[in-house]
Amino acid sequence: MSGSVSGSISTSAGPAEQAVSTPPLIELEGVVKHFGNVHALRGVHFDLRPGEVHALLGQNGAGKSTLIKIFAGVLDKDSGTIHIEGLETAFKSAAAARAAGVAVVYQELSLVPSMRVADNLYLAREPSRFGLVNRRKLVADARRFLEEQGLPLNPTARVEHLPFAYRQLTEIAKALSGEVRVLVLDEPTSSLSRGEEEILFDAVRKISRQGVGVIYVTHRLEEVFKLSDRVTVLRDGANVGTFATSDVTMEQLVGAIVGPSGTGASGKPESYKRPSPSETGQPVLELVDVRNDRLNGVDLVVQAGEVVGLAGMIGSGRTEILESIFGLRRIASGKLLIDGENRKVRAPIQAIGLGAGLVPEDRHLQGLVLDHSIERNVALPRLDRLDFFGLFRQRESKARARAAIDGLSIVAPSTGTRAAELSGGNQQKVVFGRWSDPTPRLLLLDEPTVGVDVGAREQIYEVVRTMVANGASALIVSSDLGELLMLTDRIAVVAGGRVVDVMPVSEIRNEEHLHQIVQEAQP
């Protein structure tokens, strides 16, 4: 960390003014956690004050997830102490943590998809009358609560029909609906557009004004300066420091997270610059008036060697375009042309056979089999190539997994490590790894760096650039507009299930300009 950043805590910000006289809501001292020979936490100190938003930062594998699980009662510490408002406490279960007023919203959602938003909000504590659930009151209570929190959710909508961002907001609403003193948010904006981010930020500010302490875990450093009062950085399971947000710069924060390496003041690695536009050739992909349950006449062309971005609000149809190309969503009418030939793609196996590869929005539900090994996950789309007259080519499969681990710098003990045991960034690299040999002709990337730290993000960017240099074209959906401007040659603006505009990146001045274009395109 730069010597100009002091480890002392500024008390000039709102919640911090009462820090000296008010005991922390929650305080951890010297917390240690081992997993076999792995030291996940090395004597971590952390405290949270009433009404404070305290950001928790670190690269994938720094110890953030382990610390969150200790907050939640999912894991027990090996040593150290936890105090709630000055009283030593031991969370032996998730129920014990929840009873103490600690609510955690993970990246992996815990909703019941087949139930309505209102049912999920009050699950296991529904209002009842004469032993029967009072459905009318349940919906009315949910509607009133959602309006109070300013969350744009329909209490009668089924969760399975919601876009991922709104499922995420439902999970946050579920946590807020109980008696909460400490709210832990793990990458809450990872798939939200800028408009949805502001809705979330307003909800966080509102609940913090009510005295609730918020622990905010994010890889998006811009959010730290918008929302937090203090920030704690972990590296290799140990504290780097705790700082008043107003006293630290972006450059210093990145330096604390990644250690002594080349980073710039922007908070992006110094190599964070958009490559020169690729040389384009004949169309690899053409969509002509494509329609289905979510698309309303999409026209789009991706040329050989080109990277095209899809920009739009949540629910605009961005993800559905990728799903329709990959055979996950039926095309009712229109044409899908690959290399100029009209194709009927009714299943992913057909899309893979035509040279397409998908990195989906939700790596846990759609991208990985978490209980399977890295080797098995990497092998999934290539099983036909690993079959030899009914026998599985085990040696070749292991070699492909080892090549993915080495080529993508996946941190794992072996090819047999379960995907569930990896950090979020390494899990995402495994999803990319399955497409690394051979490289698809058409990469479909949906939020490719969601929940990934600044170091792993740059590695993924390099993977995309390498794949394109090796002959792939790419179609990228991202809520990070800066990411689109850096990676793509052209950007297609999506609204109302249609592509309403396509423009070269060279015509877009900056992120604010692109955000304005997206906003103006909404129906």
Beta strands, then each sheet from edge to edge (+ up, - down):
strand 1: 26-35
strand 2: 38-48
strand 3: 53-57
strand 4: 79-84
strand 5: 87-89
strand 6: 102-105
strand 7: 128-129
strand 8: 132-133
strand 9: 182-186
strand 10: 213-217
strand 11: 230-235
strand 12: 238-244
strand 13: 283-291
strand 14: 296-303
strand 15: 307-311
strand 16: 333-338
strand 17: 341-342
strand 18: 356-359
strand 19: 387-388
strand 20: 391-392
strand 21: 442-446
strand 22: 473-477
strand 23: 490-495
strand 24: 498-504
sheet 1: 2+ 1- 4+ 5-
sheet 2: 6+ 9+ 10+ 3+ 11+ 12-
sheet 3: 7+ 8-
sheet 4: 14+ 13- 16+ 17-
sheet 5: 18+ 21+ 22+ 15+ 23+ 24-
sheet 6: 19+ 20-
end
